[in-house]
């Protein structure tokens, strides 16, 4: 098959891979534009995974569409709430020194936070519950060739994306696991542009882990 024929046949997947890389780059930089780019990427991969019979991953992309809208809102409103809280705290602190509001600079985005133990245990339970439901559904109701791994990737991605929307630092560790497993799984299915995408995701996940740590 000639390169032009291959590109013509796989242009949708290639486009999704490119927007996916842009998405992760914006995620590393904590740029608000990651959410609209994520919406486009998810819409493309709904089609890609449907034609490849990765039904759980297809459903995951639909979830991404919803969580991208919520993440967009949380990053905006969360930053404003933090700004309001920071303003009050700063004004109280400065009022005893230089007068109210002197030298205050309002933050403009949601801050990176660490995962608390209680939240971590809840998310672990959520992951286990989602995994069981998806695995049972794929095993009984679909012709998925790899229901266990498909369920694992989907469940962990759901948790990781929610953590991203709340700007929790540890979500990068989950993406490292997801991207590693996904690369091997998609290689088996012959989705080579997507394999390349997830390998890039894997490298960028380590970069994101380092970059977000500086924001703590």
C-alpha positions in Angstrom: 0.0 0.0 0.0 1.4 3.4 -1.0 1.8 6.1 1.6 -0.9 8.3 0.0 -3.4 5.4 0.2 -2.5 4.7 3.8 -2.9 8.4 4.7 -6.2 8.6 2.9 -7.5 5.5 4.7 -6.3 6.6 8.2 -6.6 10.4 8.1 -9.3 10.5 10.8 -7.1 8.5 13.2 -4.0 10.6 12.3 -6.0 13.9 12.9 -7.1 12.5 16.3 -3.5 11.7 17.1 -2.3 15.2 16.3 -5.0 16.9 18.4 -4.3 14.4 21.2 -0.7 15.5 21.3 -1.7 19.1 21.4 -4.1 18.2 24.2 -1.4 16.7 26.4 1.0 19.6 25.7 -1.7 22.0 26.9 -2.4 19.8 29.9 1.3 19.9 30.9 1.2 23.7 30.6 -2.1 23.9 32.6 -3.5 25.8 29.7 -7.3 26.2 29.7 -7.5 25.5 26.0 -6.8 21.9 26.6 -10.5 21.4 27.2 -11.9 22.5 23.8 -9.0 20.6 22.1 -10.0 17.5 24.2 -13.6 17.8 23.0 -12.4 17.6 19.4 -10.0 14.7 20.1 -12.7 12.7 21.9 -15.2 13.2 19.0 -12.6 11.8 16.6 -11.8 8.8 18.7 -15.4 7.8 19.2 -15.4 7.0 15.5 -11.9 5.4 15.6 -12.7 3.1 18.5 -16.2 2.2 17.2 -14.7 0.9 13.9 -12.0 -1.0 15.8 -14.6 -2.6 18.2 -13.0 -1.0 21.3 -16.4 -0.3 22.7 -15.3 0.6 26.3 -12.8 3.0 24.9 -15.5 4.5 22.6 -17.7 5.0 25.7 -14.8 6.5 27.5 -14.5 9.2 24.8 -18.1 10.1 25.3 -17.3 10.5 29.0 -14.4 12.7 28.0 -16.7 15.0 26.2 -18.8 15.5 29.3 -15.8 15.8 31.7 -14.1 18.2 29.4 -17.1 20.6 29.8 -17.0 20.1 33.5 -13.2 20.5 33.7 -13.5 23.7 31.7 -16.0 25.0 34.2 -14.1 23.8 37.3 -10.8 25.3 36.1 -12.5 28.6 35.6 -14.8 28.7 38.7 -12.2 26.9 40.9 -9.7 29.6 40.1 -12.2 32.3 40.9 -13.1 30.7 44.2 -9.5 30.3 45.1 -8.9 33.9 44.2 -11.8 35.0 46.4 -10.4 33.0 49.3 -6.9 34.2 48.7 -8.1 37.8 48.6 -9.9 37.5 51.9 -6.9 35.9 53.5 -4.4 38.4 52.0 -6.5 41.4 53.0 -6.8 40.2 56.6 -3.0 39.6 56.7 -2.2 43.0 55.1 -4.7 45.0 57.1 -2.5 44.6 60.2 0.6 45.7 58.2 0.1 48.1 55.3 -3.7 48.5 55.0 -6.4 46.4 53.2 -5.6 45.0 49.8 -2.1 46.5 49.4 0.1 44.5 47.1 -2.5 41.8 46.4 -2.3 39.9 43.1 -5.3 37.8 42.2 -4.5 34.3 40.9 -6.3 33.4 37.7 -6.5 29.7 37.6 -7.2 26.6 39.7 -4.2 25.5 41.7 -2.6 22.1 41.6 -3.3 20.1 44.8 -2.2 16.7 46.2 -4.5 13.7 46.5 -5.8 13.2 50.1 -6.0 9.7 51.6 -9.8 9.7 52.0 -10.3 10.8 48.4 -7.7 8.2 47.2 -9.6 5.4 48.9 -12.9 6.6 47.4 -11.4 6.7 43.9 -9.9 3.3 44.4 -13.4 1.9 45.2 -14.9 3.8 42.2 -12.2 2.3 39.9 -12.9 -1.2 41.1 -16.7 -0.8 40.7 -16.4 0.7 37.2 -13.9 -2.0 36.2 -16.3 -4.8 37.2 -19.3 -3.3 35.5 -17.4 -2.6 32.2 -15.7 -6.1 32.2 -19.0 -7.8 32.8 -20.7 -5.8 30.1 -18.0 -6.4 27.5 -17.8 -10.1 28.3 -21.5 -10.7 28.1 -22.8 -8.2 25.6 -20.1 -7.5 23.0 -17.5 -9.2 20.8 -14.6 -7.3 22.4 -11.4 -9.5 22.0 -9.8 -8.1 25.2 -12.5 -7.2 27.7 -10.2 -7.3 30.7 -7.6 -4.9 29.4 -10.2 -2.7 27.7 -12.0 -2.4 31.0 -8.8 -1.7 32.9 -7.8 1.1 30.6 -11.2 2.6 30.5 -11.8 2.5 34.3 -8.4 4.0 35.2 -8.8 6.7 32.5 -12.2 7.7 34.0 -10.6 8.2 37.4 -7.5 10.0 35.9 -9.6 12.4 33.9 -11.7 13.3 36.9 -8.5 14.0 38.8 -7.3 16.2 36.0 -10.5 18.2 36.0 -9.9 18.8 39.7 -6.2 19.5 39.0 -4.9 16.8 41.3 -1.2 16.2 40.8 -1.2 12.4 41.2 -3.4 11.9 38.1 -0.1 11.8 36.1 0.8 8.4 37.7 -2.4 6.9 36.4 -1.8 8.2 32.9 1.7 6.6 32.9 0.0 3.2 33.6 -2.8 3.8 31.1 -0.5 4.9 28.3 1.9 2.0 28.8 -0.8 -0.7 28.7 -2.7 1.1 25.8 0.5 1.2 23.6 0.8 -2.6 23.8 -2.9 -3.2 23.3 -3.3 -1.0 20.3 -0.2 -2.5 18.7 -2.0 -5.9 18.8 -4.9 -4.3 17.0 -2.8 -2.7 14.4 -3.7 0.9 15.2 -0.2 2.1 14.5 -0.9 5.9 14.5 -2.6 5.5 17.9 0.3 3.4 19.2 2.6 6.3 18.3 0.3 8.7 20.0 0.2 6.7 23.2 4.0 6.4 23.3 4.2 10.1 23.0 1.6 10.4 25.7 3.8 8.2 27.9 6.8 10.4 27.5 4.7 13.5 28.0 3.2 12.0 31.1 6.6 12.0 32.8 7.2 15.6 31.6 3.8 16.5 33.1 4.6 14.9 36.4 7.8 17.0 36.6 6.2 20.2 35.4 3.2 20.0 37.8 5.4 19.2 40.7 6.9 22.6 40.4 3.4 24.1 40.8 2.8 22.5 44.2 
